[in-house]
Amino acid sequence: MQKWTRWQDWVTFAAGAYAALSPIWTDTDNTATWTMVVLGVVTAAVSLWALAKPEDRISEYGLLLLGLLFIASPWGMGFNDLDAMALTAWIVGAVTLVAGLLALPEIDRHLHRAPIPH
């Protein structure tokens, strides 16, 4: 598997960057802003890790976890009453979760085709 080519990781990178920047144009409060910026930056960083090391499963599991955190964050951090920011978190979370799930079979196929070292 070549580096920097898996489309799923580019999608999660874009989703993370969008989440980190979304407080600029979305009505928000301090808690929602920090939650989205931190989760967005971490998601973008893990996506770059996944792009740089495409055979590494841990990064994809990290993206799955981040997707779940995005989905839960409006309730957990108490900004579910901010409709636009909560919707952004849920959509970014769903995109990250689905893209992470779609990347796992590619890693499995690559790992099973690799020659066994002697």
N, C-alpha and C positions, 0 to 999 in steps of 0.2 A: 504494500500500500504506500503510495507516494505522499510525502508531506504537503500540506497546504492545499489539498485537493478535495477533501470530503465536504460536500455541500451542506450537510447537516450541521457541521461545526461553524461554517460561515453564517448559517441562519441563527444559531444560538449567539454568536458574536454580535450580530446585528441586533438581536433582541436585547441582549445585555446593554449594548451601547444606547439603544432607544430608552430602556428603563432608566439608565443613569442620567440621561439628558431630559427625560420627560418632565421633571419639576419645572423646567424653564417655561413650558407652555401649558401646563396643567395646573388648575387650582389645587392647592395642597396646604399642608401644615408642616411643622418642623419634623414630627415623627415620620410622616409619610415620605417626606423629602429624603431624610437620612436612610430610611429603609430601602427606598428605590435606588438611591445612589450607591449604597454599599452592595446590595444584591446585584445591581447592574454591573458594577465594576468587577466584582468577583466572578460573575457569569462570563463577562468578556475575557477575563484573564484565564479562566478554566477552558474557555473555547480556544484561545490561542495555544494553550498547553495541548489540547486535543489535536489541533492542527499540526503542531510541531512534532508530536509523538503519536502518530495515528494508530499504532499498534497497542497503545496503552488503554486498558479498559477502565482504570481508576478514574480517568478524566470524564468518561461518559457516565459513570455512576455518580460522579460529582455533579454533572449537569442534570441528571435525574433528580437529585436531592435539591438542587437550586430551583428547579421547576416547581417542586412541591413546596418549597419555602415561599416562592413568589405567590403561589395559589393561596397558601395559608396566611400570608402576611397581613392582608387587610383586617382579618379577624384577630389575629394574634397581636398585632401592633395597634389595633383600634382605629384604623382609618377606613373602615368599610362604609362609613357615612359620607365620605368624599367619593362620590360616584365615579367621576372620571379617573381618579388615581387608582381606585380599587379595580375598576375595569381594566386599566392598563396593567396592573399587577397580575390579574387573572389571565389576560391574554398572553402576556409575556411568559407567565408560568406554563400555560398550556403549550405554547410554541416550543419552549425549552424542553419540556417533558417529552413531547412527541418527537422532536428532532433527536433528542438523546436516545429514545427508544429505537428510532429508525437507524441509528448509527451502530448499535450493538450487533446486529446480524452481520454487518460488513466486517467488523473486527473478528467475529467468530469464524467467518469464511476465510479470512486472511490467516488467522492463527492455525486453522486446520489444514491449510494448504502448504504451510511452511515446511521445508524439509526438516527431518529430525536430525539434530546434530549427533555425531558418533564420538 
